[in-house]
Amino acid sequence: MNTEHLEKIERSIQNMKEKKSRIYFFAQDTKGNAKASVRLIYQMAYSLKTKGYNSIILHEKPDYFGVSSWLDEKFMNDLEHMAVEGTNLEVAPEDFIVIPEIYGFLMDQITKLPCGKVVLCQAYDHIFETLQPGETWPSLGFFKCITTSEKQKDYIESVMRNVSIDVINPVISEVFVKNEFPPKTIISVHSREQRDTVNLIKTFYTKFPQYRWITFRDMRGLTEEEFANGMKDSFLSVWIDDRSGFGTFPLESMKMNIPVIGLAPNLVPEWMTEDNGIWINNVNTIVDVVADFVQNWLEDNVNSELYTEIQKTAEKYSDYEKFENDVTNLFDKFINTRLESFEEQLNKFQTTE
Amino acid sequence: MKKETKISVVLPIKSGKSPFFDDYFNKAITSVKNQGEYVDELIIVHTDETFLVNHLSSYDFEKLNVVLEPWTEDPSFANQVNRGVDLSKSEWVSLLEFDDEYSNIWFKNVTNYIDIYQDTDVFLPVVVDVDDKGVFVGFTNEATFAANFSQEMGVLTNETLLSYQNFQISGMVFKKEVFNKYGAIKASVKLTFGYELLLRLTYNSVDFMTIPKIGYKHTNLREGSIFWNYKNGSDRLSEDEVRFWIDTAKKEYFFTQDRNIKYEPQEV
């Protein structure tokens, strides 16, 4: 090992100690549409930034739309952004790159980079979407994974061996607050596929024409503020996403004190209990359950326990300080592990000398 | 601190000889009792029909504060209601028909909304209409929530009323002050007296809101009822007269006073 190499290791150690090592978070360009998974990436990067770490948002192209149109401007203003394309991306051994699970091709491209590599897996059903058959994260040099629930962790462990997995529970944004006014006759709907929302609305109006005055709101493609404003007047949320990995929408609803009727996802999230929502297994029965709820709500017959339970559940995912600490502690752990390894190398070298 | 709101209920009765009167009346009174602490008084403005007078004087209203007010002139829904409103002691008044019922949650919701929406003068319930066998027919007053109907969801405006008439005044809770200020119900207007009242109040900037809760059950076209009589009974209206009263409502609401409108059949 030559002096230059020694100096590099020392510099890396110094950078890590001084929190100067770069933590890149790769974010999808949603072209101005709100997306919970992208919000989490920004929240994580921002948490680290506020604790003095050098976190940077990486995006694919230079004409990145940004998130100002649907997220608080602080995320765009305070976080450094860099495009992968057309930029001489500097990546040192002490740096980290965090890549969402969907970007298998990107993992493939950066296999040889000497930095720390982490997969951020929020949607378990995307894991294999862009990986070649037989390809795994470790085969691409990714041995660390952050996911959002214990259930997803169990699933990932079962399909992706030799990866250490940590869980960071998302935090529900502070824009979601309980409305001080009584709700109106609005049902907010969020589905993975738009056709599921359309189908629900058409079936409901056909089957229950007496409730044609109940308004449905499709909550897709809105800014965070529009989303929160649109939802605040609702008396019910309907959630149809059987492949969800966590379930941000129902938690946002609960935080606004809006009960949720949902299709229980294939991977039932740990926050879901029999008392904090109306969880059903058959998508075809949703309209009947919604109609029952409408009737009960119009008659003030909804069990008050439901409202108590949704508040309790939402509270668990509303502690931003805890989220910040969890993120910081996790990256501290990543950095310290890498730091120890670098110091070990340095000691070996110095001993040999 | 939350203001304690109490509501006076006005119940006009023309006759107790209608089929199933006892049954209907019992249910209506029970529904008033079920409003509990929110009821100030029940004012029954009744004709001097002997059967009815005897029935009311011997009826056990339990703890309800009941005022029995005889009406000795010609029976008139409008005049009897107006008299009851005049007698009421509360700031807020509601209309009840003897063949209808409040839902148990109605006054509780109204008082909650009064507390929140302090500029609103009239609160309408979502009404469940049933036929005389109790079978569900449809909702009334719910249209203020329909998409692209009102400018503001739940709010009833004059403009909305001019394009859609299906709203009703029974079960509504209103400020006595605005009801009297803008002329109460016009006794000379047949069929559309409720519609005309709503048009007149909204025209005079009285704020209306429908509470999205089922607050009232209304029996539609019960034999012997005022609207049944317009359709099938002694007061049966011709198609021409129906049109006349609808047009009248749309013209008369500009005037606060009852101008004693009369229908003159068109000569053929």
Chai-1 contact restraints between the chains, C-beta under 6 A:
chainA,res_idxA,chainB,res_idxB,connection_type,confidence,min_distance_angstrom,max_distance_angstrom,comment,restraint_id
A,K184,B,M153,contact,1.0,0.0,6.0,A-B,restraint_1
A,K184,B,G154,contact,1.0,0.0,6.0,A-B,restraint_2
A,T185,B,F145,contact,1.0,0.0,6.0,A-B,restraint_3
A,T185,B,P212,contact,1.0,0.0,6.0,A-B,restraint_4
A,W213,B,E142,contact,1.0,0.0,6.0,A-B,restraint_5
A,W213,B,F145,contact,1.0,0.0,6.0,A-B,restraint_6
A,W213,B,A146,contact,1.0,0.0,6.0,A-B,restraint_7
A,T215,B,A147,contact,1.0,0.0,6.0,A-B,restraint_8
A,L298,B,K213,contact,1.0,0.0,6.0,A-B,restraint_9
A,L298,B,I214,contact,1.0,0.0,6.0,A-B,restraint_10
A,E299,B,I214,contact,1.0,0.0,6.0,A-B,restraint_11
A,D300,B,I105,contact,1.0,0.0,6.0,A-B,restraint_12
